[in-house]
Amino acid sequence: MRITSDDEKRIMIKILKALKVPEEHAKIVADVTLDADLKGFSSHGIGRFPQYVKGIKHGNIKTKGKIEIEKETSSTALINGNHLLGHFVTYKGTEIAIKKAKRTGVGLVGIHDSNHFGIAGYYSDMAIKEDMIGIVMANTEPAVAPLGGKEPILGTNPIAISIPSNKYYVSVDMATSASARGKLLEAARKGENIPEGIALDSDGNPTTDPKKALEGSILPFGGHKGYALSLMVEILAGPLVKAAIGREVKGTVNPYEKCTKGDLILAINPSNFVNIKEFKEQVDKFVEEVKSTGKVLIPGDIEKMNMKKNLEEGIYIDKELLEEFKKIEKELNLDLNLEG
């Protein structure tokens, strides 16, 4: 079945409010989750939502409390998320980074004791709405074996970069692994295979079975280059921000464990370097130069196409996910007006 964007947000907000989540938090979660689905990141969209419900019920995601700024300078801040919903914590952290960048040129915010925050690109996009460059990264519980190894040590460790432009949406949001773990979870739920060259089973053999891949490890993208980048993100989003690293990172997939991962958010104000109007014009000119070489897409083009399509056609809900929502509906004694 397919649901409209409004229906997706309505369903999520209604469930979260029934779980005693404050309305402001619920609206941010719904907005970030919908953004993922519209852009085509279904692995981090509404399909991931039942994980948050389980985390709240188990007490590992808190519904009450405030974020705490533990250390702060004019351009930096270290935030304790106090295990609130990760979307809310990261949204507030990004607001702080942008505010600091407006004053000093650069805002750098580290976050620990938060939770899974959806797609990193939502927060880097917050910066471009303020004519700033946004860079967001996070570590996750182990899923990727180091190059030459077979035991997962690194996370999928996403990184997103968004750059302001007059004419184009210039944004990349990617895992440093060959696939986001959410895509494996989604394939396992749907009973589908994953492409070759993405994952290994627990014995270190290549596999296209997502369940065996989840028990084994995901490969880094681009061989040694993806491995190196993932290792660096692990450190920048781990000990730098007072969060866990390596085997100690937990709770980004398993809702029954307290989340120990970290986030790093960077907002850069181009106007502290160059004239913002000229900067955006140069970005536009460069994109046009790139596109003039053939049938070329830039980072962000596919997401724009997906958004248009999914706004028109609605968000797809597979049968297995629909059953999960019906179960939540029954447990919380709600009427979500689900069909199918």
Summary of the structure (lengths in Angstrom):
residues: 340
radius of gyration: 19.7
end to end distance: 6.8
largest distance: 56.8
contacts: 1236
relative contact order: 0.16
helix: 46%
strand: 16%
